[in-house]
Amino acid sequence: MEQEKQIEIRKLTIPSVLKATSYFLVIPIVLFGILAIFWSLFLTILEGPLGLIGLPLFLVGAVFYVGLYFGIMALATLIYNLFAGKFGGLVMTIRDVDTPNDSSNDENHMDDVSQA
């Protein structure tokens, strides 16, 4: 039996938003790293050891990028919490879906293991 209900998100916590943000940061950081490694190799071929300067710059750029992105998301979370308290938060419609109960199968499986 499906039952729909609406919930309102009134407050977000900064750690949970930063954790979700970090999931989205993985792909750009990996792409940025691959690009930096190839660019450093390319510059090393052209310029010699001077081309290896790109690797430390990658680390500085990645730390700056993550810090800037986390700072923006923390600020956005604070602004959301401020306005959600005054004007209302996001309203989501969720549906409660019944799932088949497989607990009997789990009990039978445990009996099989204990007999072995």
C-alpha positions in Angstrom: 0.0 0.0 0.0 1.4 3.3 -1.1 0.8 6.4 1.0 2.1 9.9 0.1 2.9 12.5 2.6 4.7 15.8 2.5 7.6 16.8 4.7 9.2 20.2 5.0 13.0 20.6 5.5 13.3 23.4 8.0 17.0 23.1 8.8 20.2 21.7 7.3 23.3 20.9 9.3 26.6 22.1 7.9 28.4 18.8 8.4 25.8 16.9 6.4 25.8 19.4 3.6 29.6 19.4 3.4 29.6 15.5 3.4 27.1 15.5 0.5 29.2 18.2 -1.2 32.4 16.2 -0.9 30.7 13.4 -2.9 30.2 15.8 -5.8 33.8 17.1 -5.4 35.4 13.8 -6.1 34.9 13.8 -9.9 36.2 17.4 -10.5 39.2 16.8 -8.3 40.1 13.6 -10.0 39.8 15.2 -13.4 41.8 18.2 -12.3 44.5 15.8 -11.0 44.7 13.8 -14.2 44.9 17.0 -16.2 47.6 18.4 -13.9 49.7 15.2 -14.2 49.5 15.1 -18.0 50.3 18.9 -18.2 53.3 18.4 -15.9 54.5 15.5 -18.0 54.0 17.6 -21.2 55.9 20.6 -19.6 58.7 18.2 -18.4 59.2 17.0 -21.9 59.3 20.6 -23.2 61.1 22.4 -20.4 63.0 19.7 -18.5 62.8 19.5 -14.7 61.2 23.0 -14.6 58.0 21.4 -15.8 57.6 19.5 -12.5 56.5 22.7 -10.9 53.0 21.9 -12.0 52.6 19.1 -9.4 52.9 21.3 -6.3 50.7 23.8 -8.1 48.1 21.1 -8.5 48.1 20.4 -4.7 47.7 24.1 -3.9 44.9 24.4 -6.5 43.1 21.4 -5.2 43.2 22.6 -1.6 42.1 26.1 -2.7 39.3 24.6 -4.8 38.0 22.4 -2.0 38.2 25.2 0.6 36.4 27.7 -1.6 33.7 25.2 -2.5 33.2 24.1 1.1 33.1 27.7 2.2 30.4 28.6 -0.4 28.3 25.6 0.6 28.6 26.4 4.3 27.5 29.9 3.6 24.6 28.7 1.4 23.5 26.4 4.3 23.5 29.2 6.8 21.5 31.4 4.4 19.0 28.5 3.8 18.6 28.0 7.5 17.9 31.7 8.0 15.3 32.0 5.3 13.7 28.5 5.9 12.9 29.6 9.5 11.2 32.8 8.2 9.5 31.8 5.0 9.4 28.0 5.2 11.7 25.3 3.9 11.7 23.0 0.9 8.6 20.8 0.8 9.2 17.2 -0.4 6.6 14.6 -1.2 7.6 11.2 -0.1 5.8 7.9 -0.7 5.8 5.0 1.8 6.1 1.8 -0.1 5.5 -1.5 1.5 8.3 -4.0 0.8 7.9 -7.7 1.1 9.0 -9.0 4.5 11.9 -11.5 4.1 12.5 -12.1 7.7 11.3 -15.7 7.4 14.0 -16.4 4.9 16.7 -14.9 7.2 15.6 -17.2 10.0 15.7 -20.2 7.7 19.2 -19.2 6.6 20.4 -19.0 10.2 19.0 -22.5 10.9 21.0 -23.8 7.9 24.2 -22.2 9.1 23.8 -23.5 12.7 23.3 -27.1 11.4 26.5 -27.1 9.4 
